[in-house]
Amino acid sequence: MKNLQDIRTDYKKSKLDNNSVNSNPLEQMKLWLDNAIKSEMLEPTAFVLSTVNSDNKPSSRVLLLKGIDEQGPIFYTNYNSRKGNEIESNPNASMLFFWDVLERQIRIEGKIEKLTYEESDKYFQTRPYTSKIGAWASKQSTVLHSRFTLLRKVASLMIKYPMHVPLPEFWGGYRMIPEYFEFWQGRESRLHDRIRFTKSDSSWQIDRLSP
Ligand SMILES: Cc1cc2nc3c(=O)[nH]c(=O)nc-3n(C[C@H](O)[C@H](O)[C@H](O)COP(=O)(O)O)c2cc1C
């Protein structure tokens, strides 16, 4: 393997300042997401969700963003998964987006709330048939004896639900209600741009942070 200390990239693609950033961080996030989607990378909507368990121990995993409404970013998962249980005991979480081709990172912190059954169902019904069956088949984050056990379950669920697949009560969406954003744009010589949004009452305070 190459000596990791010899790997260096100088970032020169773009810049960001208090005046050019959108005063609504959700709009700024949409703009950067749009740039990421147009750059044709494999998973532009992928982000790392970090949660904390009841012993204050953090855990992280990659998820896909499925929407942004006027309240915050939205994603879908199994409510009984490890992350689901952690969110249940502590709604504080962080989301991290990193787009290397754009030399950009977004950090978001806030509280997570469940979508309504109707909101989740609306999205669930847009998923491909096999993904809907997969949501039913997987007891996400529990120990599985073998892959065969899972495939057998998939087969029996396909017989049970040959056409319409209802939304499982243990599966659905979450929305992050953001209290903090940081937009990071890589710059030359490690003198990066960092623009922070902190919520004060109902408005956002915007500051530049040291790189
Ligand atoms: C690119 C990528 C996208 C993923 N998207 C999702 C997703 O949208 N929802 C989900 O539940 N898991 C998704 N996963 C799987 C999660 O990373 C994780 O394995 C799973 O949610 C179980 O996490 P947990 O045990 O911490 O609850 C994705 C993984 C990768 C690598």
Ligand as a Chemical Component Dictionary entry (heavy atoms), coordinates in Angstrom:
data_LIG
# 
_chem_comp.id                   LIG 
_chem_comp.type                 NON-POLYMER 
_chem_comp.pdbx_formal_charge   0 
_chem_comp.three_letter_code    LIG 
# 
loop_
_chem_comp_atom.comp_id 
_chem_comp_atom.atom_id 
_chem_comp_atom.alt_atom_id 
_chem_comp_atom.type_symbol 
_chem_comp_atom.charge 
_chem_comp_atom.model_Cartn_x 
_chem_comp_atom.model_Cartn_y 
_chem_comp_atom.model_Cartn_z 
_chem_comp_atom.pdbx_ordinal 
LIG C1  C1  C 0 -25.006 3.442  -0.040 1  
LIG C2  C2  C 0 -25.850 2.879  1.084  2  
LIG C3  C3  C 0 -27.178 3.262  1.200  3  
LIG C4  C4  C 0 -27.979 2.770  2.235  4  
LIG N1  N1  N 0 -29.251 3.244  2.366  5  
LIG C5  C5  C 0 -30.025 2.808  3.396  6  
LIG C6  C6  C 0 -31.316 3.376  3.634  7  
LIG O1  O1  O 0 -31.759 4.323  2.953  8  
LIG N2  N2  N 0 -32.053 2.861  4.659  9  
LIG C7  C7  C 0 -31.582 1.865  5.488  10 
LIG O2  O2  O 0 -32.296 1.439  6.384  11 
LIG N3  N3  N 0 -30.342 1.359  5.304  12 
LIG C8  C8  C 0 -29.545 1.796  4.296  13 
LIG N4  N4  N 0 -28.272 1.302  4.134  14 
LIG C9  C9  C 0 -27.788 0.271  5.091  15 
LIG C10 C10 C 0 -27.303 0.959  6.379  16 
LIG O3  O3  O 0 -26.011 1.510  6.196  17 
LIG C11 C11 C 0 -27.281 -0.013 7.583  18 
LIG O4  O4  O 0 -26.539 -1.162 7.263  19 
LIG C12 C12 C 0 -28.692 -0.444 8.009  20 
LIG O5  O5  O 0 -29.620 0.616  7.939  21 
LIG C13 C13 C 0 -28.673 -1.022 9.427  22 
LIG O6  O6  O 0 -28.185 -0.033 10.315 23 
LIG P1  P1  P 0 -28.403 -0.127 11.893 24 
LIG O7  O7  O 0 -28.117 -1.556 12.299 25 
LIG O8  O8  O 0 -27.425 0.837  12.493 26 
LIG O9  O9  O 0 -29.828 0.264  12.178 27 
LIG C14 C14 C 0 -27.440 1.820  3.141  28 
LIG C15 C15 C 0 -26.098 1.436  3.030  29 
LIG C16 C16 C 0 -25.310 1.975  2.020  30 
LIG C17 C17 C 0 -23.842 1.601  1.953  31 
# 
loop_
_chem_comp_bond.comp_id 
_chem_comp_bond.atom_id_1 
_chem_comp_bond.atom_id_2 
_chem_comp_bond.value_order 
_chem_comp_bond.pdbx_ordinal 
LIG C1  C2  SING 1  
LIG C2  C3  SING 2  
LIG C2  C16 DOUB 3  
LIG C3  C4  DOUB 4  
LIG C4  N1  SING 5  
LIG C4  C14 SING 6  
LIG N1  C5  DOUB 7  
LIG C5  C6  SING 8  
LIG C5  C8  SING 9  
LIG C6  O1  DOUB 10 
LIG C6  N2  SING 11 
LIG N2  C7  SING 12 
LIG C7  O2  DOUB 13 
LIG C7  N3  SING 14 
LIG N3  C8  DOUB 15 
LIG C8  N4  SING 16 
LIG N4  C9  SING 17 
LIG N4  C14 SING 18 
LIG C9  C10 SING 19 
LIG C10 O3  SING 20 
LIG C10 C11 SING 21 
LIG C11 O4  SING 22 
LIG C11 C12 SING 23 
LIG C12 O5  SING 24 
LIG C12 C13 SING 25 
LIG C13 O6  SING 26 
LIG O6  P1  SING 27 
LIG P1  O7  DOUB 28 
LIG P1  O8  SING 29 
LIG P1  O9  SING 30 
LIG C14 C15 DOUB 31 
LIG C15 C16 SING 32 
LIG C16 C17 SING 33 
# 
